[in-house]
Amino acid sequence: MNIHPETSVRPDPLLSLPEVLSIVGVAPSTWWAGVASGKFPRPVKCGRRSFWPQSVIAEFIENLKRAGSDR
């Protein structure tokens, strides 16, 4: 199998709920309410556990920064 560097898939680490909460700085109940309302990104399920791609959380934070600077 010959994989070309320009077409290879780059891994996107998955973050657990405690990791996301430590980055975003909200309580678990606040986070899950935001997920339910669509304000926060939905998780990727792996069995019974929930994870968020690191790129999705980074984009979410950038969007919050942009929204804050627009005010």
C-alpha positions, 0 to 999 in steps of 0.5 A: 500500500502506497500512501502519499503524504498529501493524501494521508489522514491526520489524526484528530485527538479525541478529548474526554468530558473532563478535558473539555471542561478544563479547557472551556471552564464550565460545569458539567451540567452547563456543558450538557445543557449547552449540548442539548440546546445546540449551543455547544458541539455534540459529542462523538460516542464511543460505546457509552462514553462521549468524546469531542475532536480537539479540532471541534473544541478549538473551533468552538473556542475561536467562534466564542472569541469572534462573537465576543469581539463583535460586541 
